[in-house]
Amino acid sequence: MVAERQRVLREWVEEAVTIGEMSIDFPPNALAALLLAISDGLVLHYALDPHAFRWGKISKAVDGMLDGFATQRHPVNV
């Protein structure tokens, strides 16, 4: 299941790079693994302490991180 999720994310990253939406100088699989680790960690953290963070703020932080890889910058409201 984890390998399948990583494969799908890797393919999305590869497609974004191919069509010019994203520019990275490392393997797409590395970004896919990082995104999975972040999401799995957040789900675990939330299970341990549901009040530790707000999903809306996490979403903005992830958007900001991914915007750093975008070839066209999109403003992020923090």
N, C-alpha and C positions, 0 to 999 in steps of 0.2 A: 504494500500500500504506500509506504513512504517513497519507494523508488518510482512508483507511478506518478505520485504528486510532483516529485522532483523532475521527472521527465516532462510533464506538462508545463511546468514553470520554465524549464530550460527552453522548450520549444517556443513559448511566448517571448522569452528574452531574445532568442535567435531571430524570430520574426521581426521584433521591434528593431533590432540592429540591422537586419537586411533591408527593411523599408526606410531606414534612416530616422526613426523616432528615438532611438537610443544609441549612445556611443559609450562603449566600455573597452578597456584595454586589458581584460582578463577573461577567462573562459566563462561563457554563459552558465555553465553548470555550477560554477562557484557562486554566482548571484542567486541561482535557484536554491542552492543548499543554504545560503545565508537567509533568504526569505523564509524558507521552511523552518529553520532553527528559531528565527525570531517569532514566527507565528506559534510554533509549538511551545516555546518558552512562555509566551504571553498567555496562552490557554492554561498552561500549568500554573503559572503565577496567579491567574484569576481564580482557578480552582482552590488554591491555598488561601487567597485573600481577595474576595470579590470587590473590596473597597480600595484596593491598592492603586488603581488608576482608572481613568475614564476612557472608554473605547474611542470616543470622538477625538480626544487629544492624541491618542496613539495613532489613529488614522491620519491625522494631520502631520505627525512626525514621520510616518512612513511615506506619505506623499512628498514631503520635503526631501527625504533621503532619495527617493526615486527620481525626483525632479533634477537632482544632481547628475543623473545619467542621461537626461533628456537632451536631445539636440536642439529643441526649441523650448525655451524656458517658459514655465507657467507660474504665475504668482501663487504663493501658498499663504493663506490667512492663518496666522498662528495665534 
